[in-house]
Amino acid sequence: MVGDFNDKTDKGIIPRTFTYLYKKINQKNSSASQNENNLEESKSKYNIYLSFVQIYLESIQDLLDIDSKEIRIREDPEKGVFLEGVQWVKCKSAEECYEVFHSGEINRNTESTKMNAHSSRSHAILILRIENSIKVTDKTKVKTLKQETDRIITRSYLYLVDLAGSERVKKTGATDMRLEEAKKINVSLLALGNVISALSDNKTNHISYRDSKLTRLLQESLGGNSKTSLIVTVSPSDYNRDETISSLFFASRAMKVENKPKVNKSVDYQALCVKLQYDLDKLNDEYAKLK
């Protein structure tokens, strides 16, 4: 998921995502500047905000603010499932995104086991909030509004999740706190597997999202308003044959889940009416010239 940010050939998914997003934004801005006749496109503005949390021992912690209290999951009819009290950081470039991510990554819980020298002891969730705001007013035409404001906003969320791997205690040699961590990790992954199995079976009416903080937080990503990709890593070693088979079965079930994404757009109808009136006046002026 991470790799080496400074190495073009060894970059992980997260730094590649940062680079891709800002490349697309720059292309959009460049296209808009060349098409000034399009009112909405020329006034389109993108902002990206980051938050970074981990689920450790079934507790959600803000990795960008280690002194904060436990973050709670809330649900709103309009917002859907969201984190209350999490810190959001505005970033203006891919480099700034990576700096914010790296500052949170060093706060993540990792320990050494017999299977991995830097084993993740938590599920890490990096959330990007991408907002595209379009100014729909015109200062020269609209004098009733005190200022020109961003009125139509398309908001998207991108969750980049680094799941801790399921563990067999006999192989990892986990004891004491490492054992407790392994138990919580395995329970949450089991809950994730149960949710995916239920979603892939169209006959099931109840989906147990609340069995785990992980499945609760990813509720929209699992059969909800989103597009989801799952990357499963497996081992070529015969020693890990059972784990590999289990992971592939998990992936095959996940492929059967169907999501129903839609555009998250909020509109200020007063400003929209002003824009429509402006467009109407413009058409009337052009019609008058034809006479």
N, C-alpha and C positions, 0 to 999 in steps of 0.2 A: 504493500500500500504506500510505502514511503520511498524506499530506495535512496539514491544520492541525488539531491536537488541540483548539485553543480555538475553532474555528469549526464550529458544528453542521452547516452545509451543505457544508463542505469537508473533513470528516474522512475519512481513508482507512480501509482495511479493518482495520488493526491497532488503532487507537484505538477503532473501533466494536466490535471484538471484546472489548476490555477492558470497555467500558461494558455490553455485552450480558451477559457472563459474570456480573458482579457484580449486575446487575439480576435475573438468574435466581436467583442465590444468595440474595439478599435476599428474593425471593418465596418460595423454599423455606423459609427460616428463619421467615418470617412465618407460613406455613402450618403449620409444625411447632409453633410456640408456641401456636397456636389448637387444636391437636389433641394435647393432652398425654396422652391415653389410649393413643396409639400409641407404644409403648416405643421402637421403632427410630427412627421418624421424629423423635421429640422429642429424641433424642440424636445425631442426624446432624450432622456437622460437615464443612465444606468448607475446604480449603486450596489455594492456588494458588502455584506456584513458577515462576520464569522463568529460562531460560538463553538466551544469544544468541551465536551463532558466525557466522563467515564462512569460506567456502572461497575462499582467495586463492592463485593459482598452485598449485592442487592440495594446499594445506596448510590444515588446519582450525585456526582461531585463535579463542580465547575473547575476544569483544568486551567482556565485563564484567571481564576480568582480562588486560590486555594484556601483563603481565609473565610470564604462565604459559607453559609449554612447549606444543609442538604437541599438540592434542587427538587422541586415537586412537579409532577406531571398533572396538567390541567386539560380540560376539554371545553371547547366553545363551539356553538352551532355554526359560526362563521369561520373561526380560525382552525377548527378541528382540534387535534391533540397537539399541545405545545408545552414547553418548559417554562415554569414560572420562576423569575428571579435570576435567570441565566444572563451572563454578560455577553453583549454583542459588541464587536469591534469592527469599525468601518475600515475597509482596505481600498487603496487606490491603485494597486498594482499586484502582479503575481508575486513579486519579491516581498511585499508587505504581508500578503497572505501567508507565505511560507514562514516569515518571522513570527507571526502570531501563532501559527500552527506549532512551530518548533518550541516556542515558549510554553505551550501547553503540553507538548509531548514529553518534555523533561520532568513533568509533574506526574506522569502516568505511573501506575504501579507495575513494575517488572521485577522478576526475581529469577535466579538460576535454578534449574531442575536437571535431572539426569538426561532429559530429552532435549533441552534448550537452554543455552547459557543466558539468554535474555527473554525468558518466557513472559508473555503478557498475562497479568493476573487480573485483568479487567477487560470489559468491552469498551472500546473507545468510539465515540460518535462525533464526527466533525460535521457541523451544520453550516451550510452557506445559504444566506438569504439574498436573493437576487431581485432587485426592484427596478422596473422600467417605468419611469414616470413621464407622462406626456403633458405638456402645457397646452391647454385647449383655449386659452383666452388670448386676446390681442390688445396690448396696451393702447394702441391708437384708436381702437374701435370701442373698447369697453371701459367706460369711465365710472360705472356703478360699483365696481369692485375696487377695494383699496389697493390691492396688489395682485400681480400675476402669480398664480400658485399652481403647483402640480396637482392636477385634479383626477386624472385617470391613471391608475397604477396597476400594473400587472406584476404580481408577486409570486415568486417561485422559491421552493426550498429544495436544496440538494443535500442529502444525507450520505456521507462517506463513512461507512462503518467498518471498523477493524475488529472482528470478533476474536475473542480468545478461543483457542482450540480446545476441543473436548479432551479430557485426560483419563488415562488408565493409571491408577495409582501404582500398580505393580511396576510399570515402566518408568514413571517419573520419579518414584521414590518420595512422593510428597508426604510430609508429616507436619504436625502442629498447625501453624497458620497457613502453610502452603496447602495442607489437606483441606482446611476450611474453604480456602479460595477455590480449590478444585471442585468441591461439592457445589458451591454456588454457581460456578461456571457451567458445570454439567447440567444442573437443574434448569438454568435459564436456556441452555441450548436444547434441552429436552422440550421445554415449553415452546420454543421456536419451531421445533420439528412437529409438535402436536398441532400448532396453529396452521402450519403449511399443509399438513395432512388433511386437516378439516377443510381448508380452503380448496384443496384439490379434489375433495369429495363433495360434489354438488348436493348430496343428500343431507349434509349436516347443516342444521339451522343455527346452532350456537357455536361461536368461535371464542375460545378462552384466551382473549388478549390479556386479561388482567392476572393471569397466572405468573407473569414475570414483568419486571420493569422494562426489560428489553423488548418484549412483544408489545407491551403497552405503548412504548415510545415509537415503535416502528409500525403502529397500527395502520397508518395511511399508506405506508410502503407495501404492506402485505394485503393485497386485494382491494386497496382503496384508491384514492385520488392521486395516482402517481404512476410513473414508469420505473420499473425496478430491474436491476441487473444483479445477479448473484455469481460471484467468482469462488469456485471451490478449489482449494489446493490439495493435491494428493501426493503421496510419496511413491517413487518407483521401487522402493525396497520391499522385498518379500517379508521382511520383519514387520512391516506396517500394513500387511495385506488386509487384515480385518478392518482397520481404520479406513483404508482406501475404499473398500467395498461399501462400508457404511456411509461414507461421504458421498459416493456416487449415487447411492439410493436416495439420499437426502436431496441431491441436486435434481434427480429425475422427478421427484414429487414436486419440487419447487417450480419446475417448468410447466406444470399443469395449472398453476395459479393464474387467474385472469384479473388484471387491474382495469379500472375505468377512469383514466385521467381526464381532467377538464381544466380550462384556463381559469386561473384565479384573478379575476379582474374586478376592481371596485370603482364605481363611478360616482362623481358628484354631479347630480342631475341638474342642479342650478347652473353650474359652469357649462354643462353640455348644452343646455338651452341657449346660453349666451353664444356659444360657438355656432349653433344651428342658426340663430338669428343673424349672426355675422355672415354666414354663408348665404343666407337668404337675401340679405341686403346687397351682397356682392353680385348675386345673380340678377336682382332687380336693376342694379346699376348697369350691368352689361345689356340687359333687355332694353333699358331706356336708350342706350347708345344706338341700338339697332333701329329704333324708331326714327 
